[in-house]
Amino acid sequence: MSEGTLLIVEDDLALAKALSRSFERRGYTVRHVTDYEAMERLLATFLPAYAVVDLKLVGPSGLDCVKRLHAADPAMRIVVLTGFASIATAVEAVKLGAAHYLPKPANTDDIERAFEREGGDASVAVDGRPTSLKNLEWERIHQTLVDADFNISETARRLGMHRRTLARKLEKRPVR
């Protein structure tokens, strides 16, 4: 892919740093912000050709960011990343101007391929494997952990399970 300017809107600093480094090695000029307000201030001096936006941010959501970025430049290629994928948010992201929507974890190659995609793919199987019960449970645990600011006791209370049970589940599949 050609060199370009890239904005990363991501509140996970470790992920943002890793993506920034990887894209910089590929020749991109990268700027990173953690929320909508910082993005708004940056847009006054930096209008990127590409953007990677986390769906779930503190304050206005990634959907608000997509809407604002698309308004700033309708040609900007925007990819939404999320650990909380849903059909509703994917549809809204695309309607608001995102070029693509990827579940985390996604790497630089995945994101670049998403930037390059122009249209949909009719060959995608419509009878995909349903999400397993274990994955659904993990997604619910992770979402509740985030909502409880990673407080294990509060998360266990909200899920209606014993704290030790939750701790054992988290040991088997740690949160990144």
DRENDO-1510 file (C-alpha; in Angstrom, 1 decimal, always signed):
<recs>
REC; n; res; u; v; w
REC; 1; MET; +0.0; +0.0; +0.0 .
REC; 2; SER; +1.2; +3.5; -0.7 .
REC; 3; GLU; +2.6; +5.8; +2.0 .
REC; 4; GLY; +0.0; +8.1; +3.6 .
REC; 5; THR; -1.2; +9.8; +6.7 .
REC; 6; LEU; -2.9; +7.8; +9.4 .
REC; 7; LEU; -4.9; +8.8; +12.5 .
REC; 8; ILE; -5.3; +6.2; +15.2 .
REC; 9; VAL; -8.2; +6.8; +17.7 .
REC; 10; GLU; -7.6; +4.2; +20.4 .
REC; 11; ASP; -7.7; +4.4; +24.2 .
REC; 12; ASP; -5.6; +1.2; +24.7 .
REC; 13; LEU; -2.2; +2.7; +24.7 .
REC; 14; ALA; -0.3; -0.5; +24.2 .
REC; 15; LEU; -2.3; -1.4; +21.1 .
REC; 16; ALA; -2.0; +2.2; +19.7 .
REC; 17; LYS; +1.7; +2.1; +20.2 .
REC; 18; ALA; +2.1; -1.2; +18.5 .
REC; 19; LEU; -0.1; -0.1; +15.5 .
REC; 20; SER; +1.7; +3.2; +15.3 .
REC; 21; ARG; +5.2; +1.6; +15.1 .
REC; 22; SER; +4.0; -1.0; +12.6 .
REC; 23; PHE; +2.4; +1.6; +10.3 .
REC; 24; GLU; +5.4; +4.0; +10.6 .
REC; 25; ARG; +7.7; +1.1; +9.5 .
REC; 26; ARG; +5.5; +0.9; +6.4 .
REC; 27; GLY; +6.0; +4.6; +5.6 .
REC; 28; TYR; +2.9; +6.2; +7.1 .
REC; 29; THR; +2.9; +9.4; +9.0 .
REC; 30; VAL; +0.9; +8.5; +12.1 .
REC; 31; ARG; -0.8; +10.5; +14.8 .
REC; 32; HIS; -2.5; +9.0; +17.8 .
REC; 33; VAL; -5.3; +10.3; +20.0 .
REC; 34; THR; -7.3; +8.6; +22.8 .
REC; 35; ASP; -10.7; +10.3; +22.5 .
REC; 36; TYR; -13.1; +12.3; +20.4 .
REC; 37; GLU; -12.1; +15.7; +21.9 .
REC; 38; ALA; -8.4; +15.1; +21.2 .
REC; 39; MET; -9.3; +14.0; +17.7 .
REC; 40; GLU; -11.3; +17.1; +17.1 .
REC; 41; ARG; -8.4; +19.3; +18.1 .
REC; 42; LEU; -6.0; +17.4; +15.9 .
REC; 43; LEU; -8.2; +17.7; +12.9 .
REC; 44; ALA; -7.6; +21.4; +12.9 .
REC; 45; THR; -4.0; +20.8; +11.8 .
REC; 46; PHE; -3.9; +17.2; +10.5 .
REC; 47; LEU; -6.3; +15.7; +8.0 .
REC; 48; PRO; -5.3; +12.0; +7.4 .
REC; 49; ALA; -6.0; +9.9; +4.4 .
REC; 50; TYR; -6.6; +6.9; +6.6 .
REC; 51; ALA; -8.0; +6.4; +10.1 .
REC; 52; VAL; -8.3; +3.4; +12.5 .
REC; 53; VAL; -11.0; +4.0; +15.2 .
REC; 54; ASP; -11.7; +2.0; +18.3 .
REC; 55; LEU; -15.5; +1.5; +18.7 .
REC; 56; LYS; -15.6; +1.8; +22.5 .
REC; 57; LEU; -14.0; +5.0; +23.8 .
REC; 58; VAL; -14.4; +7.0; +27.0 .
REC; 59; GLY; -16.8; +9.8; +26.2 .
REC; 60; PRO; -18.3; +9.9; +22.7 .
REC; 61; SER; -18.0; +6.6; +21.0 .
REC; 62; GLY; -16.0; +5.5; +17.9 .
REC; 63; LEU; -19.2; +5.9; +15.9 .
REC; 64; ASP; -19.2; +9.6; +16.7 .
REC; 65; CYS; -15.5; +9.7; +15.6 .
REC; 66; VAL; -16.4; +8.0; +12.3 .
REC; 67; LYS; -19.2; +10.5; +11.6 .
REC; 68; ARG; -16.9; +13.4; +12.3 .
REC; 69; LEU; -14.0; +12.0; +10.3 .
REC; 70; HIS; -16.2; +11.3; +7.3 .
REC; 71; ALA; -17.6; +14.8; +7.5 .
REC; 72; ALA; -14.1; +16.2; +7.5 .
REC; 73; ASP; -13.2; +14.2; +4.4 .
REC; 74; PRO; -15.6; +11.8; +2.7 .
REC; 75; ALA; -12.7; +10.1; +0.8 .
REC; 76; MET; -10.9; +9.2; +4.0 .
REC; 77; ARG; -10.6; +5.4; +4.5 .
REC; 78; ILE; -11.8; +4.6; +8.0 .
REC; 79; VAL; -11.6; +1.2; +9.7 .
REC; 80; VAL; -13.4; +0.5; +13.0 .
REC; 81; LEU; -11.8; -1.9; +15.4 .
REC; 82; THR; -13.7; -3.4; +18.3 .
REC; 83; GLY; -13.5; -6.1; +20.9 .
REC; 84; PHE; -17.3; -5.9; +21.2 .
REC; 85; ALA; -18.5; -6.7; +17.6 .
REC; 86; SER; -22.2; -6.7; +16.9 .
REC; 87; ILE; -24.2; -6.5; +13.7 .
REC; 88; ALA; -25.9; -3.3; +14.8 .
REC; 89; THR; -22.6; -1.4; +15.4 .
REC; 90; ALA; -21.1; -2.8; +12.2 .
REC; 91; VAL; -24.0; -1.5; +10.1 .
REC; 92; GLU; -24.0; +1.9; +11.8 .
REC; 93; ALA; -20.2; +2.3; +11.3 .
REC; 94; VAL; -20.5; +1.6; +7.6 .
REC; 95; LYS; -23.6; +3.9; +7.3 .
REC; 96; LEU; -21.6; +6.7; +9.0 .
REC; 97; GLY; -18.7; +6.4; +6.6 .
REC; 98; ALA; -16.4; +3.5; +7.7 .
REC; 99; ALA; -14.8; +1.5; +4.9 .
REC; 100; HIS; -14.6; -1.6; +7.1 .
REC; 101; TYR; -15.2; -3.0; +10.5 .
REC; 102; LEU; -12.8; -5.5; +12.1 .
REC; 103; PRO; -13.0; -7.4; +15.4 .
REC; 104; LYS; -9.9; -7.2; +17.7 .
REC; 105; PRO; -7.3; -8.5; +17.6 .
REC; 106; ALA; -6.5; -7.2; +14.1 .
REC; 107; ASN; -3.0; -6.6; +12.8 .
REC; 108; THR; -1.5; -4.1; +10.4 .
REC; 109; ASP; -2.0; -6.4; +7.4 .
REC; 110; ASP; -5.7; -6.9; +8.3 .
REC; 111; ILE; -6.2; -3.2; +8.6 .
REC; 112; GLU; -4.3; -2.4; +5.3 .
REC; 113; ARG; -6.4; -5.0; +3.5 .
REC; 114; ALA; -9.5; -3.3; +4.9 .
REC; 115; PHE; -8.3; +0.1; +3.7 .
REC; 116; GLU; -8.0; -1.4; +0.2 .
REC; 117; ARG; -11.4; -3.0; +0.0 .
REC; 118; GLU; -13.9; -1.0; -2.0 .
REC; 119; GLY; -17.0; -3.1; -1.9 .
REC; 120; GLY; -18.6; -6.0; -0.3 .
REC; 121; ASP; -17.8; -9.7; -0.9 .
REC; 122; ALA; -20.8; -11.7; -2.1 .
REC; 123; SER; -18.8; -14.9; -1.8 .
REC; 124; VAL; -18.8; -14.8; +2.0 .
REC; 125; ALA; -20.6; -17.8; +3.4 .
REC; 126; VAL; -23.9; -16.9; +4.9 .
REC; 127; ASP; -24.1; -20.1; +7.0 .
REC; 128; GLY; -21.1; -19.4; +9.2 .
REC; 129; ARG; -20.5; -21.2; +12.4 .
REC; 130; PRO; -22.5; -19.8; +15.3 .
REC; 131; THR; -20.7; -18.3; +18.2 .
REC; 132; SER; -19.9; -20.9; +20.8 .
REC; 133; LEU; -21.3; -20.7; +24.3 .
REC; 134; LYS; -17.8; -20.3; +25.7 .
REC; 135; ASN; -17.1; -17.4; +23.4 .
REC; 136; LEU; -20.4; -15.8; +24.3 .
REC; 137; GLU; -19.7; -16.2; +28.0 .
REC; 138; TRP; -16.2; -14.7; +27.6 .
REC; 139; GLU; -17.6; -11.7; +25.7 .
REC; 140; ARG; -20.1; -11.1; +28.4 .
REC; 141; ILE; -17.4; -11.4; +31.1 .
REC; 142; HIS; -15.1; -9.1; +29.3 .
REC; 143; GLN; -17.8; -6.5; +28.6 .
REC; 144; THR; -18.8; -6.5; +32.3 .
REC; 145; LEU; -15.2; -6.2; +33.3 .
REC; 146; VAL; -14.8; -3.1; +31.2 .
REC; 147; ASP; -18.1; -1.7; +32.5 .
REC; 148; ALA; -16.9; -2.3; +36.1 .
REC; 149; ASP; -13.5; -0.6; +35.4 .
REC; 150; PHE; -11.8; -4.1; +35.7 .
REC; 151; ASN; -12.9; -4.4; +39.4 .
REC; 152; ILE; -13.1; -8.2; +39.8 .
REC; 153; SER; -15.4; -8.1; +42.8 .
REC; 154; GLU; -17.8; -5.7; +41.2 .
REC; 155; THR; -17.8; -7.7; +37.9 .
REC; 156; ALA; -18.5; -11.0; +39.8 .
REC; 157; ARG; -21.4; -9.2; +41.6 .
REC; 158; ARG; -22.9; -7.9; +38.3 .
REC; 159; LEU; -22.5; -11.4; +36.7 .
REC; 160; GLY; -24.1; -13.1; +39.7 .
REC; 161; MET; -21.1; -15.4; +40.3 .
REC; 162; HIS; -18.7; -16.0; +43.1 .
REC; 163; ARG; -15.5; -13.9; +42.9 .
REC; 164; ARG; -13.3; -17.0; +43.0 .
REC; 165; THR; -15.2; -18.6; +40.1 .
REC; 166; LEU; -14.6; -15.4; +38.1 .
REC; 167; ALA; -10.9; -15.3; +39.1 .
REC; 168; ARG; -10.5; -19.0; +37.9 .
REC; 169; LYS; -12.1; -18.2; +34.6 .
REC; 170; LEU; -9.9; -15.2; +34.1 .
REC; 171; GLU; -6.8; -17.3; +34.9 .
REC; 172; LYS; -7.7; -19.6; +32.0 .
REC; 173; ARG; -8.2; -16.8; +29.6 .
REC; 174; PRO; -6.5; -13.6; +30.8 .
REC; 175; VAL; -7.7; -10.1; +29.7 .
REC; 176; ARG; -5.3; -8.3; +27.4 .
</recs>
